[in-house]
């Protein structure tokens, strides 16, 4: 996950997403750098327009979040049934009496 965040951070600041930059960002967090994961991430993002993918992701997520429940409907709470405390009190009385 940290490699994805590092790639997004590099994209945000306008830096190239290459092995050296990705390693530097991950190492700056204090996490240990896995060379294989760095290479996979760089290869996976090769030729991908991240700005376009982010724009499409935010547009697709907005209706899903807004359409989850109508504004006037409040979730109904289930009625909680309280059990009588007489039984537990009876057990305690036998200890003291």
C-alpha positions as CSV (number, residue, x, y, z in Angstrom):
1,X,0.0,0.0,0.0
2,X,2.9,2.4,0.8
3,X,4.1,2.0,-2.8
4,X,0.7,3.1,-4.1
5,X,0.7,6.1,-1.8
6,X,4.3,6.9,-2.8
7,X,3.4,6.8,-6.5
8,X,0.4,9.1,-5.9
9,X,2.5,11.5,-3.9
10,X,5.1,11.6,-6.7
11,X,2.4,12.3,-9.2
12,X,0.9,15.0,-7.1
13,X,4.2,16.9,-6.8
14,X,5.0,16.4,-10.5
15,X,7.9,14.1,-10.1
16,X,8.6,11.1,-12.4
17,X,7.5,7.8,-11.0
18,X,10.7,5.8,-11.4
19,X,12.5,3.4,-9.2
20,X,14.8,5.9,-7.5
21,X,12.1,8.4,-6.7
22,X,9.8,5.6,-5.4
23,X,12.5,4.1,-3.2
24,X,13.3,7.6,-1.8
25,X,9.7,8.3,-0.8
26,X,9.2,4.9,0.8
27,X,12.5,5.1,2.6
28,X,11.6,8.6,3.9
29,X,8.7,7.1,5.7
30,X,10.9,4.7,7.6
31,X,9.6,1.6,6.0
32,X,12.0,-0.9,4.5
33,X,12.1,-0.8,0.7
34,X,11.3,-4.0,-1.2
35,X,13.1,-3.8,-4.6
36,X,10.7,-6.3,-6.2
37,X,7.6,-4.2,-5.2
38,X,9.3,-1.1,-6.5
39,X,9.9,-2.7,-9.9
40,X,6.4,-4.0,-10.1
41,X,4.9,-0.7,-9.3
42,X,7.0,1.2,-11.8
43,X,6.2,-1.4,-14.5
44,X,2.5,-1.3,-13.7
45,X,2.3,2.4,-14.0
46,X,4.3,2.6,-17.1
47,X,2.1,4.3,-19.8
48,X,-0.8,4.9,-17.4
49,X,-2.3,8.4,-17.3
50,X,-2.7,8.8,-13.5
51,X,-4.5,12.1,-13.7
52,X,-7.2,10.6,-16.0
53,X,-7.6,7.5,-13.8
54,X,-8.0,9.7,-10.7
55,X,-10.5,11.9,-12.5
56,X,-12.6,8.9,-13.5
57,X,-12.4,7.4,-10.1
58,X,-13.7,10.5,-8.3
59,X,-16.5,10.9,-10.7
60,X,-17.6,7.3,-10.3
61,X,-17.3,7.4,-6.5
62,X,-19.4,10.6,-6.0
63,X,-22.8,9.1,-7.1
64,X,-22.2,5.9,-5.2
65,X,-21.6,7.8,-2.0
66,X,-24.4,10.3,-2.5
67,X,-27.0,7.7,-3.5
68,X,-26.5,5.4,-0.6
69,X,-29.5,6.6,1.5
70,X,-32.0,9.4,1.0
71,X,-31.5,12.4,3.2
72,X,-34.8,12.1,5.0
73,X,-34.4,8.5,6.0
74,X,-32.7,8.0,9.3
75,X,-31.5,4.5,10.2
76,X,-33.9,2.7,12.6
77,X,-32.4,1.6,15.8
78,X,-33.4,-1.8,17.1
79,X,-35.0,-1.8,20.5
80,X,-32.7,-3.2,23.1
81,X,-34.2,-5.6,25.6
82,X,-32.8,-5.3,29.0
83,X,-32.6,-8.5,31.0
84,X,-33.7,-8.3,34.6
85,X,-30.9,-7.8,37.0
86,X,-32.6,-9.7,39.8
87,X,-30.8,-13.0,38.9
88,X,-27.3,-11.4,39.1
89,X,-28.2,-9.7,42.4
90,X,-29.4,-13.0,43.9
91,X,-26.0,-14.5,43.3
92,X,-24.2,-11.7,45.0
93,X,-26.5,-11.8,48.0
94,X,-25.4,-15.3,48.8
95,X,-21.8,-14.2,49.0
96,X,-22.5,-11.7,51.8
97,X,-25.2,-13.3,53.7
